[in-house]
Amino acid sequence: MPRQTNPTATGRDWPEAMLFRILQVIGLVALLGSIHLGLQATPLLGEDWSRSRFLYAFAGAVSALSLVAIGKLGLMLARLEAAQAALAARLDRQG
């Protein structure tokens, strides 16, 4: 069976795929910002150790990673739905 290159970006599903990709990009940008904020809580980029800033950065990193995970789960679900539809069409042709 030939493999589709990108089943989520075909037909009517492309706006949903774009939404999930945008969520992933926003999550990665937020994760980079959280890493920068966390480094500012250390003597590397900041004046001294700041426990409150470090905890705030960690909370932001958790939220950013959840956005990345939601985007990935959405893309996986769209691929599974596309594969299910292709399998159902194949079964209809054969049976």
SEFIZA-3560 file (N, C-alpha, C; in Angstrom, 3 decimals):
REM SEFIZA-3560
<numar><xx>0.850</xx><yy>-1.175</yy><zz>0.000</zz><atom>N</atom></numar>
<numar><xx>0.000</xx><yy>0.000</yy><zz>0.000</zz><atom>CA</atom></numar>
<numar><xx>0.896</xx><yy>1.239</yy><zz>0.000</zz><atom>C</atom></numar>
<numar><xx>0.706</xx><yy>2.154</yy><zz>-0.949</zz><atom>N</atom></numar>
<numar><xx>1.547</xx><yy>3.362</yy><zz>-0.988</zz><atom>CA</atom></numar>
<numar><xx>1.251</xx><yy>4.268</yy><zz>0.194</zz><atom>C</atom></numar>
<numar><xx>2.292</xx><yy>4.847</yy><zz>0.705</zz><atom>N</atom></numar>
<numar><xx>2.163</xx><yy>5.727</yy><zz>1.865</zz><atom>CA</atom></numar>
<numar><xx>1.870</xx><yy>7.152</yy><zz>1.401</zz><atom>C</atom></numar>
<numar><xx>0.897</xx><yy>7.784</yy><zz>2.052</zz><atom>N</atom></numar>
<numar><xx>0.590</xx><yy>9.175</yy><zz>1.729</zz><atom>CA</atom></numar>
<numar><xx>1.636</xx><yy>10.061</yy><zz>2.391</zz><atom>C</atom></numar>
<numar><xx>2.018</xx><yy>11.119</yy><zz>1.690</zz><atom>N</atom></numar>
<numar><xx>3.060</xx><yy>11.978</yy><zz>2.233</zz><atom>CA</atom></numar>
<numar><xx>2.567</xx><yy>12.824</yy><zz>3.397</zz><atom>C</atom></numar>
<numar><xx>1.388</xx><yy>13.393</yy><zz>3.284</zz><atom>N</atom></numar>
<numar><xx>0.838</xx><yy>14.214</yy><zz>4.357</zz><atom>CA</atom></numar>
<numar><xx>-0.680</xx><yy>14.130</yy><zz>4.312</zz><atom>C</atom></numar>
<numar><xx>-1.272</xx><yy>13.126</yy><zz>4.937</zz><atom>N</atom></numar>
<numar><xx>-2.716</xx><yy>12.970</yy><zz>4.839</zz><atom>CA</atom></numar>
<numar><xx>-3.503</xx><yy>14.042</yy><zz>5.581</zz><atom>C</atom></numar>
<numar><xx>-2.868</xx><yy>14.787</yy><zz>6.493</zz><atom>N</atom></numar>
<numar><xx>-3.620</xx><yy>15.795</yy><zz>7.241</zz><atom>CA</atom></numar>
<numar><xx>-3.782</xx><yy>17.096</yy><zz>6.476</zz><atom>C</atom></numar>
<numar><xx>-2.974</xx><yy>17.323</yy><zz>5.459</zz><atom>N</atom></numar>
<numar><xx>-3.025</xx><yy>18.600</yy><zz>4.749</zz><atom>CA</atom></numar>
<numar><xx>-3.740</xx><yy>18.481</yy><zz>3.401</zz><atom>C</atom></numar>
<numar><xx>-4.574</xx><yy>17.477</yy><zz>3.264</zz><atom>N</atom></numar>
<numar><xx>-5.291</xx><yy>17.296</yy><zz>2.005</zz><atom>CA</atom></numar>
<numar><xx>-6.775</xx><yy>17.541</yy><zz>2.217</zz><atom>C</atom></numar>
<numar><xx>-7.412</xx><yy>18.047</yy><zz>1.209</zz><atom>N</atom></numar>
<numar><xx>-8.869</xx><yy>18.200</yy><zz>1.244</zz><atom>CA</atom></numar>
<numar><xx>-9.348</xx><yy>19.191</yy><zz>2.278</zz><atom>C</atom></numar>
<numar><xx>-10.411</xx><yy>18.802</yy><zz>2.971</zz><atom>N</atom></numar>
<numar><xx>-11.061</xx><yy>19.716</yy><zz>3.909</zz><atom>CA</atom></numar>
<numar><xx>-10.361</xx><yy>19.797</yy><zz>5.259</zz><atom>C</atom></numar>
<numar><xx>-9.371</xx><yy>18.942</yy><zz>5.512</zz><atom>N</atom></numar>
<numar><xx>-8.725</xx><yy>18.897</yy><zz>6.820</zz><atom>CA</atom></numar>
<numar><xx>-7.580</xx><yy>19.886</yy><zz>6.988</zz><atom>C</atom></numar>
<numar><xx>-7.206</xx><yy>20.595</yy><zz>5.926</zz><atom>N</atom></numar>
<numar><xx>-6.013</xx><yy>21.442</yy><zz>6.052</zz><atom>CA</atom></numar>
<numar><xx>-6.153</xx><yy>22.578</yy><zz>7.049</zz><atom>C</atom></numar>
<numar><xx>-7.341</xx><yy>23.212</yy><zz>7.259</zz><atom>N</atom></numar>
<numar><xx>-7.366</xx><yy>24.268</yy><zz>8.296</zz><atom>CA</atom></numar>
<numar><xx>-7.111</xx><yy>23.708</yy><zz>9.687</zz><atom>C</atom></numar>
<numar><xx>-7.608</xx><yy>22.496</yy><zz>9.962</zz><atom>N</atom></numar>
<numar><xx>-7.365</xx><yy>21.899</yy><zz>11.268</zz><atom>CA</atom></numar>
<numar><xx>-5.883</xx><yy>21.587</yy><zz>11.448</zz><atom>C</atom></numar>
<numar><xx>-5.251</xx><yy>21.094</yy><zz>10.398</zz><atom>N</atom></numar>
<numar><xx>-3.826</xx><yy>20.788</yy><zz>10.483</zz><atom>CA</atom></numar>
<numar><xx>-3.020</xx><yy>22.068</yy><zz>10.729</zz><atom>C</atom></numar>
<numar><xx>-3.416</xx><yy>23.146</yy><zz>10.080</zz><atom>N</atom></numar>
<numar><xx>-2.721</xx><yy>24.416</yy><zz>10.294</zz><atom>CA</atom></numar>
<numar><xx>-2.897</xx><yy>24.892</yy><zz>11.733</zz><atom>C</atom></numar>
<numar><xx>-4.089</xx><yy>24.712</yy><zz>12.293</zz><atom>N</atom></numar>
<numar><xx>-4.334</xx><yy>25.103</yy><zz>13.671</zz><atom>CA</atom></numar>
<numar><xx>-3.409</xx><yy>24.343</yy><zz>14.611</zz><atom>C</atom></numar>
<numar><xx>-3.272</xx><yy>23.035</yy><zz>14.392</zz><atom>N</atom></numar>
<numar><xx>-2.408</xx><yy>22.242</yy><zz>15.261</zz><atom>CA</atom></numar>
<numar><xx>-0.940</xx><yy>22.627</yy><zz>15.090</zz><atom>C</atom></numar>
<numar><xx>-0.535</xx><yy>22.932</yy><zz>13.873</zz><atom>N</atom></numar>
<numar><xx>0.849</xx><yy>23.380</yy><zz>13.654</zz><atom>CA</atom></numar>
<numar><xx>1.090</xx><yy>24.734</yy><zz>14.321</zz><atom>C</atom></numar>
<numar><xx>0.108</xx><yy>25.621</yy><zz>14.251</zz><atom>N</atom></numar>
<numar><xx>0.240</xx><yy>26.928</yy><zz>14.902</zz><atom>CA</atom></numar>
<numar><xx>0.349</xx><yy>26.751</yy><zz>16.410</zz><atom>C</atom></numar>
<numar><xx>-0.443</xx><yy>25.828</yy><zz>16.982</zz><atom>N</atom></numar>
<numar><xx>-0.339</xx><yy>25.550</yy><zz>18.418</zz><atom>CA</atom></numar>
<numar><xx>1.060</xx><yy>25.052</yy><zz>18.776</zz><atom>C</atom></numar>
<numar><xx>1.615</xx><yy>24.204</yy><zz>17.940</zz><atom>N</atom></numar>
<numar><xx>2.962</xx><yy>23.710</yy><zz>18.205</zz><atom>CA</atom></numar>
<numar><xx>4.001</xx><yy>24.824</yy><zz>18.135</zz><atom>C</atom></numar>
<numar><xx>3.874</xx><yy>25.702</yy><zz>17.158</zz><atom>N</atom></numar>
<numar><xx>4.834</xx><yy>26.806</yy><zz>17.022</zz><atom>CA</atom></numar>
<numar><xx>4.735</xx><yy>27.746</yy><zz>18.210</zz><atom>C</atom></numar>
<numar><xx>3.514</xx><yy>28.071</yy><zz>18.609</zz><atom>N</atom></numar>
<numar><xx>3.332</xx><yy>28.948</yy><zz>19.775</zz><atom>CA</atom></numar>
<numar><xx>3.907</xx><yy>28.286</yy><zz>21.021</zz><atom>C</atom></numar>
<numar><xx>3.685</xx><yy>26.980</yy><zz>21.158</zz><atom>N</atom></numar>
<numar><xx>4.230</xx><yy>26.254</yy><zz>22.296</zz><atom>CA</atom></numar>
<numar><xx>5.746</xx><yy>26.264</yy><zz>22.319</zz><atom>C</atom></numar>
<numar><xx>6.374</xx><yy>26.085</yy><zz>21.155</zz><atom>N</atom></numar>
<numar><xx>7.836</xx><yy>26.109</yy><zz>21.106</zz><atom>CA</atom></numar>
<numar><xx>8.400</xx><yy>27.493</yy><zz>21.403</zz><atom>C</atom></numar>
<numar><xx>7.742</xx><yy>28.531</yy><zz>20.896</zz><atom>N</atom></numar>
<numar><xx>8.195</xx><yy>29.899</yy><zz>21.198</zz><atom>CA</atom></numar>
<numar><xx>8.039</xx><yy>30.183</yy><zz>22.688</zz><atom>C</atom></numar>
<numar><xx>6.927</xx><yy>29.743</yy><zz>23.273</zz><atom>N</atom></numar>
<numar><xx>6.722</xx><yy>29.935</yy><zz>24.714</zz><atom>CA</atom></numar>
<numar><xx>7.733</xx><yy>29.134</yy><zz>25.519</zz><atom>C</atom></numar>
<numar><xx>8.094</xx><yy>27.954</yy><zz>25.048</zz><atom>N</atom></numar>
<numar><xx>9.097</xx><yy>27.148</yy><zz>25.740</zz><atom>CA</atom></numar>
<numar><xx>10.459</xx><yy>27.836</yy><zz>25.704</zz><atom>C</atom></numar>
<numar><xx>10.820</xx><yy>28.414</yy><zz>24.565</zz><atom>N</atom></numar>
<numar><xx>12.082</xx><yy>29.158</yy><zz>24.489</zz><atom>CA</atom></numar>
<numar><xx>12.066</xx><yy>30.358</yy><zz>25.429</zz><atom>C</atom></numar>
<numar><xx>10.931</xx><yy>31.045</yy><zz>25.513</zz><atom>N</atom></numar>
<numar><xx>10.814</xx><yy>32.163</yy><zz>26.444</zz><atom>CA</atom></numar>
<numar><xx>10.931</xx><yy>31.709</yy><zz>27.892</zz><atom>C</atom></numar>
<numar><xx>10.359</xx><yy>30.556</yy><zz>28.200</zz><atom>N</atom></numar>
<numar><xx>10.453</xx><yy>30.033</yy><zz>29.561</zz><atom>CA</atom></numar>
<numar><xx>11.882</xx><yy>29.636</yy><zz>29.898</zz><atom>C</atom></numar>
<numar><xx>12.583</xx><yy>29.063</yy><zz>28.936</zz><atom>N</atom></numar>
<numar><xx>13.988</xx><yy>28.714</yy><zz>29.164</zz><atom>CA</atom></numar>
<numar><xx>14.811</xx><yy>29.972</yy><zz>29.410</zz><atom>C</atom></numar>
<numar><xx>14.539</xx><yy>31.012</yy><zz>28.642</zz><atom>N</atom></numar>
<numar><xx>15.265</xx><yy>32.276</yy><zz>28.831</zz><atom>CA</atom></numar>
<numar><xx>14.961</xx><yy>32.871</yy><zz>30.202</zz><atom>C</atom></numar>
<numar><xx>13.698</xx><yy>32.822</yy><zz>30.601</zz><atom>N</atom></numar>
<numar><xx>13.322</xx><yy>33.330</yy><zz>31.918</zz><atom>CA</atom></numar>
<numar><xx>13.970</xx><yy>32.502</yy><zz>33.018</zz><atom>C</atom></numar>
<numar><xx>14.036</xx><yy>31.184</yy><zz>32.808</zz><atom>N</atom></numar>
<numar><xx>14.689</xx><yy>30.333</yy><zz>33.791</zz><atom>CA</atom></numar>
<numar><xx>16.174</xx><yy>30.616</yy><zz>33.904</zz><atom>C</atom></numar>
<numar><xx>16.813</xx><yy>30.906</yy><zz>32.775</zz><atom>N</atom></numar>
<numar><xx>18.234</xx><yy>31.242</yy><zz>32.831</zz><atom>CA</atom></numar>
<numar><xx>18.467</xx><yy>32.601</yy><zz>33.481</zz><atom>C</atom></numar>
<numar><xx>17.491</xx><yy>33.500</yy><zz>33.379</zz><atom>N</atom></numar>
<numar><xx>17.623</xx><yy>34.784</yy><zz>34.066</zz><atom>CA</atom></numar>
<numar><xx>17.508</xx><yy>34.626</yy><zz>35.575</zz><atom>C</atom></numar>
<numar><xx>16.988</xx><yy>33.481</yy><zz>36.035</zz><atom>N</atom></numar>
<numar><xx>16.887</xx><yy>33.226</yy><zz>37.471</zz><atom>CA</atom></numar>
<numar><xx>18.186</xx><yy>32.671</yy><zz>38.039</zz><atom>C</atom></numar>
<numar><xx>19.159</xx><yy>32.449</yy><zz>37.192</zz><atom>N</atom></numar>
<numar><xx>20.447</xx><yy>31.915</yy><zz>37.629</zz><atom>CA</atom></numar>
<numar><xx>21.523</xx><yy>33.000</yy><zz>37.481</zz><atom>C</atom></numar>
<numar><xx>22.687</xx><yy>32.772</yy><zz>38.048</zz><atom>N</atom></numar>
<numar><xx>23.769</xx><yy>33.745</yy><zz>37.860</zz><atom>CA</atom></numar>
<numar><xx>24.304</xx><yy>33.800</yy><zz>36.423</zz><atom>C</atom></numar>
<numar><xx>23.901</xx><yy>32.864</yy><zz>35.564</zz><atom>N</atom></numar>
<numar><xx>24.372</xx><yy>32.900</yy><zz>34.183</zz><atom>CA</atom></numar>
<numar><xx>23.878</xx><yy>34.144</yy><zz>33.445</zz><atom>C</atom></numar>
<numar><xx>22.583</xx><yy>34.431</yy><zz>33.529</zz><atom>N</atom></numar>
<numar><xx>22.021</xx><yy>35.604</yy><zz>32.855</zz><atom>CA</atom></numar>
<numar><xx>21.427</xx><yy>36.628</yy><zz>33.818</zz><atom>C</atom></numar>
<numar><xx>21.298</xx><yy>36.273</yy><zz>35.063</zz><atom>N</atom></numar>
<numar><xx>20.704</xx><yy>37.186</yy><zz>36.038</zz><atom>CA</atom></numar>
<numar><xx>21.726</xx><yy>37.664</yy><zz>37.057</zz><atom>C</atom></numar>
<numar><xx>21.240</xx><yy>38.432</yy><zz>38.000</zz><atom>N</atom></numar>
<numar><xx>22.143</xx><yy>38.953</yy><zz>39.028</zz><atom>CA</atom></numar>
<numar><xx>22.488</xx><yy>37.894</yy><zz>40.068</zz><atom>C</atom></numar>
<numar><xx>21.465</xx><yy>37.144</yy><zz>40.492</zz><atom>N</atom></numar>
<numar><xx>21.649</xx><yy>36.138</yy><zz>41.527</zz><atom>CA</atom></numar>
<numar><xx>20.561</xx><yy>35.085</yy><zz>41.357</zz><atom>C</atom></numar>
<numar><xx>20.578</xx><yy>34.058</yy><zz>42.199</zz><atom>N</atom></numar>
<numar><xx>19.540</xx><yy>33.037</yy><zz>42.133</zz><atom>CA</atom></numar>
<numar><xx>18.202</xx><yy>33.625</yy><zz>42.557</zz><atom>C</atom></numar>
<numar><xx>17.176</xx><yy>33.348</yy><zz>41.766</zz><atom>N</atom></numar>
<numar><xx>15.829</xx><yy>33.825</yy><zz>42.077</zz><atom>CA</atom></numar>
<numar><xx>14.878</xx><yy>32.637</yy><zz>41.997</zz><atom>C</atom></numar>
<numar><xx>14.510</xx><yy>32.124</yy><zz>43.164</zz><atom>N</atom></numar>
<numar><xx>13.664</xx><yy>30.945</yy><zz>43.196</zz><atom>CA</atom></numar>
<numar><xx>12.276</xx><yy>31.229</yy><zz>42.637</zz><atom>C</atom></numar>
<numar><xx>11.739</xx><yy>32.388</yy><zz>42.913</zz><atom>N</atom></numar>
<numar><xx>10.391</xx><yy>32.696</yy><zz>42.414</zz><atom>CA</atom></numar>
<numar><xx>10.376</xx><yy>32.814</yy><zz>40.889</zz><atom>C</atom></numar>
<numar><xx>11.385</xx><yy>33.425</yy><zz>40.310</zz><atom>N</atom></numar>
<numar><xx>11.451</xx><yy>33.535</yy><zz>38.853</zz><atom>CA</atom></numar>
<numar><xx>11.659</xx><yy>32.164</yy><zz>38.212</zz><atom>C</atom></numar>
<numar><xx>12.444</xx><yy>31.312</yy><zz>38.866</zz><atom>N</atom></numar>
<numar><xx>12.665</xx><yy>29.977</yy><zz>38.346</zz><atom>CA</atom></numar>
<numar><xx>11.373</xx><yy>29.155</yy><zz>38.373</zz><atom>C</atom></numar>
<numar><xx>10.619</xx><yy>29.245</yy><zz>39.444</zz><atom>N</atom></numar>
<numar><xx>9.340</xx><yy>28.526</yy><zz>39.525</zz><atom>CA</atom></numar>
<numar><xx>8.340</xx><yy>29.069</yy><zz>38.506</zz><atom>C</atom></numar>
<numar><xx>8.346</xx><yy>30.359</yy><zz>38.288</zz><atom>N</atom></numar>
<numar><xx>7.465</xx><yy>30.961</yy><zz>37.281</zz><atom>CA</atom></numar>
<numar><xx>7.840</xx><yy>30.473</yy><zz>35.880</zz><atom>C</atom></numar>
<numar><xx>9.136</xx><yy>30.356</yy><zz>35.620</zz><atom>N</atom></numar>
<numar><xx>9.596</xx><yy>29.845</yy><zz>34.329</zz><atom>CA</atom></numar>
<numar><xx>9.213</xx><yy>28.382</yy><zz>34.162</zz><atom>C</atom></numar>
<numar><xx>9.304</xx><yy>27.596</yy><zz>35.227</zz><atom>N</atom></numar>
<numar><xx>8.931</xx><yy>26.193</yy><zz>35.159</zz><atom>CA</atom></numar>
<numar><xx>7.437</xx><yy>26.031</yy><zz>34.878</zz><atom>C</atom></numar>
<numar><xx>6.605</xx><yy>26.859</yy><zz>35.498</zz><atom>N</atom></numar>
<numar><xx>5.168</xx><yy>26.803</yy><zz>35.236</zz><atom>CA</atom></numar>
<numar><xx>4.858</xx><yy>27.171</yy><zz>33.785</zz><atom>C</atom></numar>
<numar><xx>5.562</xx><yy>28.141</yy><zz>33.251</zz><atom>N</atom></numar>
<numar><xx>5.383</xx><yy>28.500</yy><zz>31.850</zz><atom>CA</atom></numar>
<numar><xx>5.842</xx><yy>27.404</yy><zz>30.913</zz><atom>C</atom></numar>
<numar><xx>6.898</xx><yy>26.699</yy><zz>31.288</zz><atom>N</atom></numar>
<numar><xx>7.393</xx><yy>25.603</yy><zz>30.454</zz><atom>CA</atom></numar>
<numar><xx>6.394</xx><yy>24.449</yy><zz>30.416</zz><atom>C</atom></numar>
<numar><xx>5.743</xx><yy>24.178</yy><zz>31.533</zz><atom>N</atom></numar>
<numar><xx>4.725</xx><yy>23.119</yy><zz>31.560</zz><atom>CA</atom></numar>
<numar><xx>3.574</xx><yy>23.490</yy><zz>30.642</zz><atom>C</atom></numar>
<numar><xx>3.128</xx><yy>24.731</yy><zz>30.684</zz><atom>N</atom></numar>
<numar><xx>2.043</xx><yy>25.171</yy><zz>29.809</zz><atom>CA</atom></numar>
<numar><xx>2.464</xx><yy>25.123</yy><zz>28.341</zz><atom>C</atom></numar>
<numar><xx>3.689</xx><yy>25.511</yy><zz>28.058</zz><atom>N</atom></numar>
<numar><xx>4.182</xx><yy>25.484</yy><zz>26.680</zz><atom>CA</atom></numar>
<numar><xx>4.267</xx><yy>24.054</yy><zz>26.157</zz><atom>C</atom></numar>
<numar><xx>4.739</xx><yy>23.141</yy><zz>26.983</zz><atom>N</atom></numar>
<numar><xx>4.815</xx><yy>21.748</yy><zz>26.561</zz><atom>CA</atom></numar>
<numar><xx>3.432</xx><yy>21.147</yy><zz>26.352</zz><atom>C</atom></numar>
<numar><xx>2.452</xx><yy>21.615</yy><zz>27.121</zz><atom>N</atom></numar>
<numar><xx>1.090</xx><yy>21.107</yy><zz>26.901</zz><atom>CA</atom></numar>
<numar><xx>0.546</xx><yy>21.586</yy><zz>25.557</zz><atom>C</atom></numar>
<numar><xx>0.889</xx><yy>22.804</yy><zz>25.139</zz><atom>N</atom></numar>
<numar><xx>0.465</xx><yy>23.266</yy><zz>23.811</zz><atom>CA</atom></numar>
<numar><xx>1.102</xx><yy>22.420</yy><zz>22.704</zz><atom>C</atom></numar>
<numar><xx>2.364</xx><yy>22.091</yy><zz>22.865</zz><atom>N</atom></numar>
<numar><xx>3.035</xx><yy>21.251</yy><zz>21.877</zz><atom>CA</atom></numar>
<numar><xx>2.379</xx><yy>19.871</yy><zz>21.833</zz><atom>C</atom></numar>
<numar><xx>2.057</xx><yy>19.322</yy><zz>22.999</zz><atom>N</atom></numar>
<numar><xx>1.432</xx><yy>18.003</yy><zz>23.059</zz><atom>CA</atom></numar>
<numar><xx>0.034</xx><yy>18.021</yy><zz>22.457</zz><atom>C</atom></numar>
<numar><xx>-0.744</xx><yy>19.065</yy><zz>22.711</zz><atom>N</atom></numar>
<numar><xx>-2.081</xx><yy>19.166</yy><zz>22.129</zz><atom>CA</atom></numar>
<numar><xx>-1.983</xx><yy>19.223</yy><zz>20.610</zz><atom>C</atom></numar>
<numar><xx>-1.038</xx><yy>19.975</yy><zz>20.096</zz><atom>N</atom></numar>
<numar><xx>-0.849</xx><yy>20.042</yy><zz>18.651</zz><atom>CA</atom></numar>
<numar><xx>-0.468</xx><yy>18.696</yy><zz>18.066</zz><atom>C</atom></numar>
<numar><xx>0.416</xx><yy>17.980</yy><zz>18.730</zz><atom>N</atom></numar>
<numar><xx>0.837</xx><yy>16.665</yy><zz>18.246</zz><atom>CA</atom></numar>
<numar><xx>-0.315</xx><yy>15.668</yy><zz>18.298</zz><atom>C</atom></numar>
<numar><xx>-1.073</xx><yy>15.670</yy><zz>19.382</zz><atom>N</atom></numar>
<numar><xx>-2.218</xx><yy>14.764</yy><zz>19.487</zz><atom>CA</atom></numar>
<numar><xx>-3.266</xx><yy>15.062</yy><zz>18.422</zz><atom>C</atom></numar>
<numar><xx>-3.488</xx><yy>16.327</yy><zz>18.135</zz><atom>N</atom></numar>
<numar><xx>-4.449</xx><yy>16.694</yy><zz>17.093</zz><atom>CA</atom></numar>
<numar><xx>-4.015</xx><yy>16.212</yy><zz>15.726</zz><atom>C</atom></numar>
<numar><xx>-2.732</xx><yy>16.346</yy><zz>15.423</zz><atom>N</atom></numar>
<numar><xx>-2.220</xx><yy>15.856</yy><zz>14.137</zz><atom>CA</atom></numar>
<numar><xx>-2.302</xx><yy>14.337</yy><zz>14.055</zz><atom>C</atom></numar>
<numar><xx>-1.996</xx><yy>13.660</yy><zz>15.152</zz><atom>N</atom></numar>
<numar><xx>-2.094</xx><yy>12.201</yy><zz>15.156</zz><atom>CA</atom></numar>
<numar><xx>-3.534</xx><yy>11.746</yy><zz>14.961</zz><atom>C</atom></numar>
<numar><xx>-4.465</xx><yy>12.440</yy><zz>15.592</zz><atom>N</atom></numar>
<numar><xx>-5.876</xx><yy>12.095</yy><zz>15.438</zz><atom>CA</atom></numar>
<numar><xx>-6.346</xx><yy>12.315</yy><zz>14.005</zz><atom>C</atom></numar>
<numar><xx>-5.904</xx><yy>13.402</yy><zz>13.390</zz><atom>N</atom></numar>
<numar><xx>-6.277</xx><yy>13.663</yy><zz>11.996</zz><atom>CA</atom></numar>
<numar><xx>-5.705</xx><yy>12.591</yy><zz>11.075</zz><atom>C</atom></numar>
<numar><xx>-4.473</xx><yy>12.150</yy><zz>11.337</zz><atom>N</atom></numar>
<numar><xx>-3.882</xx><yy>11.080</yy><zz>10.523</zz><atom>CA</atom></numar>
<numar><xx>-4.627</xx><yy>9.767</yy><zz>10.714</zz><atom>C</atom></numar>
<numar><xx>-5.009</xx><yy>9.468</yy><zz>11.959</zz><atom>N</atom></numar>
<numar><xx>-5.765</xx><yy>8.250</yy><zz>12.206</zz><atom>CA</atom></numar>
<numar><xx>-7.124</xx><yy>8.277</yy><zz>11.522</zz><atom>C</atom></numar>
<numar><xx>-7.793</xx><yy>9.439</yy><zz>11.552</zz><atom>N</atom></numar>
<numar><xx>-9.076</xx><yy>9.558</yy><zz>10.870</zz><atom>CA</atom></numar>
<numar><xx>-8.920</xx><yy>9.385</yy><zz>9.362</zz><atom>C</atom></numar>
<numar><xx>-7.839</xx><yy>9.934</yy><zz>8.799</zz><atom>N</atom></numar>
<numar><xx>-7.599</xx><yy>9.779</yy><zz>7.367</zz><atom>CA</atom></numar>
<numar><xx>-7.320</xx><yy>8.321</yy><zz>7.019</zz><atom>C</atom></numar>
<numar><xx>-6.548</xx><yy>7.647</yy><zz>7.857</zz><atom>N</atom></numar>
<numar><xx>-6.254</xx><yy>6.232</yy><zz>7.614</zz><atom>CA</atom></numar>
<numar><xx>-7.512</xx><yy>5.387</yy><zz>7.765</zz><atom>C</atom></numar>
<numar><xx>-8.353</xx><yy>5.721</yy><zz>8.723</zz><atom>N</atom></numar>
<numar><xx>-9.604</xx><yy>4.997</yy><zz>8.924</zz><atom>CA</atom></numar>
<numar><xx>-10.535</xx><yy>5.180</yy><zz>7.733</zz><atom>C</atom></numar>
<numar><xx>-10.615</xx><yy>6.401</yy><zz>7.215</zz><atom>N</atom></numar>
<numar><xx>-11.461</xx><yy>6.646</yy><zz>6.052</zz><atom>CA</atom></numar>
<numar><xx>-10.937</xx><yy>5.902</yy><zz>4.827</zz><atom>C</atom></numar>
<numar><xx>-9.617</xx><yy>5.866</yy><zz>4.664</zz><atom>N</atom></numar>
<numar><xx>-9.031</xx><yy>5.142</yy><zz>3.537</zz><atom>CA</atom></numar>
<numar><xx>-9.278</xx><yy>3.646</yy><zz>3.671</zz><atom>C</atom></numar>
<numar><xx>-9.184</xx><yy>3.134</yy><zz>4.876</zz><atom>N</atom></numar>
<numar><xx>-9.436</xx><yy>1.716</yy><zz>5.100</zz><atom>CA</atom></numar>
<numar><xx>-10.904</xx><yy>1.369</yy><zz>4.877</zz><atom>C</atom></numar>
<numar><xx>-11.803</xx><yy>2.247</yy><zz>5.324</zz><atom>N</atom></numar>
<numar><xx>-13.233</xx><yy>2.013</yy><zz>5.101</zz><atom>CA</atom></numar>
<numar><xx>-13.567</xx><yy>2.041</yy><zz>3.604</zz><atom>C</atom></numar>
<numar><xx>-12.956</xx><yy>2.959</yy><zz>2.875</zz><atom>N</atom></numar>
<numar><xx>-13.191</xx><yy>3.020</yy><zz>1.422</zz><atom>CA</atom></numar>
<numar><xx>-12.651</xx><yy>1.774</yy><zz>0.749</zz><atom>C</atom></numar>
<numar><xx>-11.511</xx><yy>1.293</yy><zz>1.195</zz><atom>N</atom></numar>
<numar><xx>-10.929</xx><yy>0.072</yy><zz>0.613</zz><atom>CA</atom></numar>
<numar><xx>-11.811</xx><yy>-1.138</yy><zz>0.909</zz><atom>C</atom></numar>
<numar><xx>-12.356</xx><yy>-1.208</yy><zz>2.131</zz><atom>N</atom></numar>
<numar><xx>-13.243</xx><yy>-2.318</yy><zz>2.456</zz><atom>CA</atom></numar>
<numar><xx>-14.543</xx><yy>-2.254</yy><zz>1.659</zz><atom>C</atom></numar>
<numar><xx>-15.036</xx><yy>-1.060</yy><zz>1.410</zz><atom>N</atom></numar>
<numar><xx>-16.255</xx><yy>-0.916</yy><zz>0.611</zz><atom>CA</atom></numar>
<numar><xx>-16.011</xx><yy>-1.367</yy><zz>-0.819</zz><atom>C</atom></numar>
<numar><xx>-14.843</xx><yy>-1.085</yy><zz>-1.363</zz><atom>N</atom></numar>
<numar><xx>-14.526</xx><yy>-1.510</yy><zz>-2.729</zz><atom>CA</atom></numar>
<numar><xx>-14.393</xx><yy>-3.021</yy><zz>-2.832</zz><atom>C</atom></numar>
<numar><xx>-13.814</xx><yy>-3.622</yy><zz>-1.806</zz><atom>N</atom></numar>
<numar><xx>-13.598</xx><yy>-5.069</yy><zz>-1.857</zz><atom>CA</atom></numar>
<numar><xx>-14.834</xx><yy>-5.867</yy><zz>-1.511</zz><atom>C</atom></numar>
<numar><xx>-15.658</xx><yy>-5.340</yy><zz>-0.621</zz><atom>N</atom></numar>
<numar><xx>-16.805</xx><yy>-6.128</yy><zz>-0.169</zz><atom>CA</atom></numar>
<numar><xx>-18.058</xx><yy>-5.634</yy><zz>-0.730</zz><atom>C</atom></numar>
//
